[in-house]
Amino acid sequence: MESGGTHSEGVLARAWRWLKNHIVVEVPAHSAVCEFDCRKQQCRFDEWATCERRLSHFAADVIPEKRGDDRP
Protein backbone atom coordinates (compact mmCIF):
# COMPACT_ATOMS: atom_id res chain seq x y z
CA MET A 1 0.00 0.00 0.00
CA GLU A 2 1.32 3.48 -0.85
CA SER A 3 1.90 6.04 1.84
CA GLY A 4 0.22 9.43 1.63
CA GLY A 5 3.57 11.14 0.94
CA THR A 6 4.28 9.05 -2.14
CA HIS A 7 0.86 9.77 -3.61
CA SER A 8 1.10 13.52 -2.99
CA GLU A 9 4.62 13.60 -4.45
CA GLY A 10 3.30 11.94 -7.58
CA VAL A 11 0.49 14.47 -7.85
CA LEU A 12 2.91 17.35 -7.28
CA ALA A 13 5.37 15.95 -9.81
CA ARG A 14 2.63 15.55 -12.43
CA ALA A 15 1.30 19.05 -11.69
CA TRP A 16 4.81 20.53 -11.99
CA ARG A 17 5.44 18.66 -15.27
CA TRP A 18 2.11 19.87 -16.67
CA LEU A 19 2.82 23.46 -15.63
CA LYS A 20 6.37 23.37 -17.00
CA ASN A 21 5.16 21.96 -20.34
CA HIS A 22 2.69 24.83 -20.67
CA ILE A 23 5.11 27.61 -19.71
CA VAL A 24 8.52 26.49 -20.94
CA VAL A 25 8.83 25.55 -24.58
CA GLU A 26 11.82 25.03 -26.83
CA VAL A 27 12.66 27.89 -29.14
CA PRO A 28 13.06 26.78 -32.76
CA ALA A 29 16.66 27.11 -34.00
CA HIS A 30 15.68 29.67 -36.65
CA SER A 31 14.27 31.96 -33.93
CA ALA A 32 16.92 31.45 -31.24
CA VAL A 33 19.11 34.37 -32.35
CA CYS A 34 16.13 36.70 -32.22
CA GLU A 35 14.90 35.40 -28.88
CA PHE A 36 18.19 35.37 -27.00
CA ASP A 37 20.75 37.56 -28.79
CA CYS A 38 18.74 40.61 -29.79
CA ARG A 39 17.90 43.63 -27.65
CA LYS A 40 14.74 44.51 -29.57
CA GLN A 41 11.50 43.26 -28.07
CA GLN A 42 9.73 42.95 -31.41
CA CYS A 43 10.57 43.63 -35.06
CA ARG A 44 8.41 44.59 -37.98
CA PHE A 45 8.36 41.96 -40.71
CA ASP A 46 10.57 44.02 -43.03
CA GLU A 47 13.15 44.46 -40.24
CA TRP A 48 13.10 40.75 -39.49
CA ALA A 49 13.34 39.80 -43.18
CA THR A 50 16.49 41.89 -43.68
CA CYS A 51 18.11 41.46 -40.26
CA GLU A 52 21.85 40.98 -40.84
CA ARG A 53 22.39 39.24 -37.49
CA ARG A 54 19.67 36.66 -38.15
CA LEU A 55 20.67 36.11 -41.78
CA SER A 56 24.38 35.71 -41.04
CA HIS A 57 23.64 33.25 -38.23
CA PHE A 58 21.29 31.30 -40.50
CA ALA A 59 23.85 31.31 -43.35
CA ALA A 60 26.55 29.95 -41.02
CA ASP A 61 24.26 27.01 -40.17
CA VAL A 62 23.20 26.30 -43.75
CA ILE A 63 26.35 26.97 -45.77
CA PRO A 64 29.31 24.84 -44.67
CA GLU A 65 32.65 26.55 -44.26
CA LYS A 66 34.96 26.28 -47.26
CA ARG A 67 37.95 24.04 -46.88
CA GLY A 68 41.26 24.78 -48.56
CA ASP A 69 41.59 21.32 -50.13
CA ASP A 70 38.68 21.68 -52.64
CA ARG A 71 36.99 18.47 -51.48
CA PRO A 72 33.16 18.44 -51.67
C-alpha angles and dihedrals in degrees: 000000000000121000120236091250094058092050094048091047089054091050091047092047092050091046091050092048091049092048093046092050090054097046106032117054132165116259113231112247092243090058100039095091091053094045099046110018103042128083095206116097094210137359132209113244093254090052091049093046092055100034107139094202093054094042095048091048091048092047091052089055096045104037113058118225115264117252122213095231097069093233116148 
